[in-house]
């Protein structure tokens, strides 16, 4: 397959390039100046020039707190940009895989969220991503799969794993929120899942393969649990470590409210697409090893 992915330097785009090469696919990462999500004509031109079999809409405005003071920019990228990519894919009549987020939910449920649960974003970032989902499905429903992911980390870009290792380099203990729960998910595994979904969309017109799917790693953890595992994996390699001081969300106020429950139920994508991502603990060790230089 020839896959175009929006965003040249994001965690998922970089992971998709790596995993796609291993799987024998051609991955073309598109970004400025060739593709500017704020300029819809540039999106169409970029896709026409590449002529991909599938497009992955991965580029996003992800500064969750900053979005509260930059709503226009967040919506320009996450809603209008997603709309432009969907329109371009529809014009070419090719499948689109759009990445979304757990932030479309308010986190109030006591169980993992399923795809049919009511959305209720509590901040600008989640609301802009939900608007992007809706635009993609409205414009190209017959060829669109929306994949909601969560707590993404990888050897690339900025993420929680890198932050924890950086903090441990110059302090003995780190305060980490313990009352927010989610599914830490490696972008490398997300890339594998995207490739599997893309293959399915290419070979079958079955409507069941389209729509919204949750796709996260197996297992769950709090941020404090995640940090503890990161330091344990690093220590095994002779790397940095720190003690984790477990704190409530109230001790770490942020401009945007985080969902207390970010868990996503991924059984549907397993049943429909055959995609089952590894347990987050199993996926974490190789990432920490790479960051350690192994």
C-alpha positions as CSV (number, residue, x, y, z in Angstrom):
1,X,0.0,0.0,0.0
2,X,0.9,3.6,-0.5
3,X,-0.2,5.5,2.6
4,X,-0.1,9.3,3.0
5,X,0.0,10.5,6.6
6,X,-0.5,14.1,7.7
7,X,2.1,15.4,10.0
8,X,5.8,14.8,9.5
9,X,7.2,14.8,13.0
10,X,4.3,13.6,15.2
11,X,4.7,10.4,17.3
12,X,2.2,8.4,15.2
13,X,3.5,9.7,11.8
14,X,7.1,8.8,12.7
15,X,6.0,5.4,14.1
16,X,4.0,4.7,10.9
17,X,7.0,5.5,8.7
18,X,9.1,3.0,10.7
19,X,6.5,0.2,10.9
20,X,5.3,0.7,7.4
21,X,8.8,0.3,6.0
22,X,9.2,-3.0,7.9
23,X,5.9,-4.2,6.6
24,X,6.8,-3.3,3.0
25,X,4.5,-0.3,2.6
26,X,5.3,3.1,1.2
27,X,4.6,5.8,3.7
28,X,4.6,9.4,2.6
29,X,4.5,12.0,5.5
30,X,3.0,15.3,4.5
31,X,3.4,18.6,6.2
32,X,4.2,22.2,5.6
33,X,4.9,23.7,3.2
34,X,3.4,21.0,0.9
35,X,0.4,20.4,3.1
36,X,-1.1,23.1,5.4
37,X,-4.2,22.0,7.3
38,X,-5.4,25.6,7.4
39,X,-5.4,25.8,3.6
40,X,-7.8,23.3,2.2
41,X,-6.5,23.7,-1.4
42,X,-3.0,22.7,-0.3
43,X,-4.4,19.5,1.2
44,X,-6.1,18.5,-2.1
45,X,-3.0,19.3,-4.1
46,X,-0.7,17.4,-1.7
47,X,-2.9,14.2,-1.9
48,X,-3.2,14.5,-5.7
49,X,0.6,14.8,-6.0
50,X,1.2,11.7,-3.8
51,X,-1.8,9.6,-5.1
52,X,-2.0,7.4,-2.1
53,X,-4.2,4.3,-1.6
54,X,-5.1,5.4,1.9
55,X,-4.7,8.6,3.9
56,X,-4.1,8.7,7.6
57,X,-5.2,11.9,9.3
58,X,-2.8,12.1,12.2
59,X,-1.7,15.7,12.4
60,X,-3.3,17.6,15.3
61,X,-3.1,20.5,17.7
62,X,-2.3,18.6,20.9
63,X,-1.4,21.3,23.4
64,X,-4.3,20.5,25.7
65,X,-3.8,23.4,28.2
66,X,-2.8,26.0,25.6
67,X,-5.9,25.2,23.6
68,X,-7.9,26.9,26.3
69,X,-6.4,30.2,25.2
70,X,-6.0,29.4,21.5
71,X,-9.4,27.9,20.6
72,X,-9.4,29.3,17.1
73,X,-6.1,27.6,16.3
74,X,-7.2,24.3,17.9
75,X,-10.3,24.3,15.8
76,X,-8.5,25.3,12.7
77,X,-6.3,22.3,12.9
78,X,-8.4,19.7,14.6
79,X,-11.7,20.4,13.0
80,X,-11.2,22.4,9.9
81,X,-8.0,20.6,9.0
82,X,-9.6,17.2,9.5
83,X,-12.5,18.3,7.3
84,X,-10.1,19.4,4.5
85,X,-8.3,16.0,4.6
86,X,-11.7,14.1,4.5
87,X,-12.8,16.2,1.6
88,X,-9.6,15.5,-0.3
89,X,-9.9,11.8,0.4
90,X,-13.6,11.8,-0.7
91,X,-12.6,13.5,-3.9
92,X,-10.1,10.8,-4.6
93,X,-12.5,8.1,-3.3
94,X,-9.9,6.6,-1.0
95,X,-10.2,5.4,2.6
96,X,-9.3,7.8,5.4
97,X,-8.2,6.7,8.9
98,X,-8.6,9.6,11.3
99,X,-7.0,9.6,14.7
100,X,-9.0,11.0,17.7
101,X,-8.8,10.9,21.4
102,X,-10.2,9.9,24.8
103,X,-10.7,13.6,25.5
104,X,-14.0,13.5,23.7
105,X,-15.4,12.0,26.9
106,X,-15.7,13.7,30.3
107,X,-14.2,10.8,32.3
108,X,-17.2,10.5,34.6
109,X,-18.0,6.8,33.9
110,X,-16.8,4.1,36.3
111,X,-16.0,1.7,33.4
112,X,-14.1,1.8,30.2
113,X,-15.8,3.8,27.5
114,X,-17.3,2.1,24.5
115,X,-17.8,3.7,21.1
116,X,-21.5,4.3,21.6
117,X,-21.2,6.2,24.9
118,X,-22.2,9.8,24.8
119,X,-19.4,12.3,24.2
120,X,-19.0,15.2,26.5
121,X,-15.6,17.0,26.2
122,X,-14.7,19.2,29.0
123,X,-12.2,21.5,27.2
124,X,-11.3,23.1,23.9
125,X,-8.9,20.3,22.8
126,X,-11.5,17.5,23.3
127,X,-14.2,19.6,21.7
128,X,-12.1,20.4,18.7
129,X,-11.2,16.8,18.2
130,X,-14.8,15.7,18.5
131,X,-15.7,18.3,15.8
132,X,-13.0,16.7,13.6
133,X,-14.5,13.2,14.1
134,X,-17.9,14.5,13.1
135,X,-16.6,16.3,10.0
136,X,-14.7,13.2,8.8
137,X,-17.8,11.0,9.2
138,X,-20.1,13.5,7.6
139,X,-17.9,14.1,4.6
140,X,-16.6,10.6,3.8
141,X,-18.5,8.1,6.0
142,X,-18.4,5.3,3.4
143,X,-14.6,5.2,3.5
144,X,-13.8,6.5,7.0
145,X,-12.5,4.8,10.1
146,X,-12.0,7.0,13.2
147,X,-9.6,5.5,15.7
148,X,-9.7,6.9,19.2
149,X,-6.4,6.5,21.0
150,X,-5.1,7.6,24.4
151,X,-2.0,8.3,26.6
152,X,0.3,8.0,23.6
153,X,4.0,7.6,24.1
154,X,7.0,6.5,21.9
155,X,10.7,7.0,21.3
156,X,9.8,10.1,19.3
157,X,8.6,13.6,20.0
158,X,7.4,14.8,23.4
159,X,5.5,12.5,25.7
160,X,5.1,11.3,29.3
161,X,7.8,8.7,29.2
162,X,10.4,11.2,28.1
163,X,9.2,13.7,30.6
164,X,9.5,11.2,33.5
165,X,13.0,10.2,32.5
166,X,14.1,13.8,32.2
167,X,12.8,14.7,35.6
168,X,14.4,11.6,37.2
169,X,17.8,12.8,35.9
170,X,17.9,15.6,38.4
171,X,15.6,14.7,41.3
172,X,15.1,11.8,43.7
173,X,11.3,11.9,43.7
174,X,8.6,13.0,41.3
175,X,5.0,13.9,42.1
176,X,2.6,12.2,39.8
177,X,-1.2,12.2,39.7
178,X,-2.7,8.9,40.9
179,X,-6.4,9.4,40.5
180,X,-6.6,9.6,36.7
181,X,-6.7,6.2,35.0
182,X,-6.2,5.3,31.3
183,X,-4.5,2.9,28.8
184,X,-0.9,3.9,28.1
185,X,-0.4,3.1,24.4
186,X,2.8,3.0,22.3
187,X,2.6,4.9,19.1
188,X,4.5,2.0,17.5
189,X,1.6,-0.3,18.3
190,X,-0.9,2.3,17.1
191,X,1.0,2.3,13.8
192,X,0.7,-1.5,13.5
193,X,-3.0,-1.1,14.2
194,X,-3.4,1.5,11.6
195,X,-1.7,-0.7,9.0
196,X,-4.1,-3.5,9.8
197,X,-7.1,-1.3,9.5
198,X,-5.8,0.2,6.2
199,X,-5.5,-3.3,4.7
200,X,-9.0,-4.2,5.8
201,X,-10.4,-1.0,4.3
202,X,-8.6,-1.7,1.0
203,X,-9.8,-5.2,0.5
204,X,-13.4,-4.9,1.7
205,X,-16.3,-2.5,1.3
206,X,-18.0,-3.9,4.4
207,X,-19.6,-0.9,6.3
208,X,-18.8,-2.7,9.6
209,X,-15.2,-1.8,9.0
210,X,-16.0,1.9,8.9
211,X,-17.1,4.2,11.7
212,X,-15.6,4.8,15.2
213,X,-13.3,2.4,17.0
214,X,-11.4,2.6,20.2
215,X,-7.8,1.4,19.9
216,X,-5.6,1.3,23.0
217,X,-3.1,-1.0,24.6
218,X,-4.4,-3.8,26.9
219,X,-4.3,-3.1,30.6
220,X,-4.9,0.1,32.6
221,X,-2.9,2.3,34.9
222,X,-2.9,5.6,36.7
223,X,-0.2,8.2,35.7
224,X,1.6,7.3,39.0
225,X,1.5,3.6,38.1
226,X,2.8,4.4,34.6
227,X,5.6,6.5,36.1
228,X,6.6,3.7,38.5
229,X,6.8,1.2,35.6
230,X,8.9,3.7,33.6
231,X,11.4,4.1,36.4
232,X,11.5,0.3,37.0
233,X,12.3,-0.3,33.3
234,X,14.9,2.4,33.3
235,X,16.6,1.1,36.5
236,X,16.8,-2.4,35.0
237,X,18.9,-0.9,32.2
238,X,21.1,1.0,34.6
239,X,19.3,4.3,33.8
240,X,17.8,7.0,35.8
241,X,15.0,6.3,38.4
242,X,13.1,8.2,41.0
243,X,10.6,7.5,43.7
244,X,7.0,8.3,42.7
245,X,5.0,10.6,45.1
246,X,1.4,9.8,44.4
247,X,-0.8,13.0,44.5
248,X,-4.4,13.8,43.7
249,X,-5.4,15.8,40.7
250,X,-6.4,18.6,43.0
251,X,-2.7,19.0,43.9
252,X,-1.8,19.5,40.2
253,X,-4.2,22.1,38.8
254,X,-4.1,22.6,35.0
255,X,-6.0,25.1,32.7
256,X,-7.8,22.2,31.0
257,X,-9.5,19.5,33.1
258,X,-8.3,16.0,32.4
259,X,-10.7,13.1,32.4
260,X,-10.5,11.0,35.6
261,X,-11.3,8.0,33.6
262,X,-9.7,7.8,30.2
263,X,-10.1,4.0,29.7
264,X,-11.3,3.0,26.3
265,X,-12.8,-0.4,25.6
266,X,-11.1,-1.8,22.5
267,X,-13.1,-5.0,22.1
268,X,-14.9,-3.8,19.0
269,X,-11.8,-3.2,16.9
270,X,-10.6,-6.6,18.0
271,X,-13.8,-8.3,16.8
272,X,-14.2,-6.3,13.6
273,X,-10.7,-5.6,12.4
274,X,-8.8,-8.3,14.3
275,X,-6.6,-5.6,16.0
276,X,-5.4,-6.4,19.5
277,X,-2.6,-4.2,20.8
278,X,-0.1,-5.6,23.3
279,X,-0.4,-4.9,27.0
280,X,1.1,-1.5,27.9
281,X,3.7,-3.0,30.3
282,X,5.0,-5.2,27.5
283,X,5.1,-2.3,25.0
284,X,6.8,0.0,27.5
285,X,10.1,-1.8,27.9
286,X,11.2,-1.6,24.3
287,X,10.5,2.1,24.2
288,X,12.5,2.8,27.4
289,X,15.3,0.6,26.0
290,X,15.5,2.7,22.8
291,X,15.5,5.9,24.8
292,X,18.3,4.5,26.9
293,X,20.3,3.9,23.8
294,X,19.8,0.2,23.6
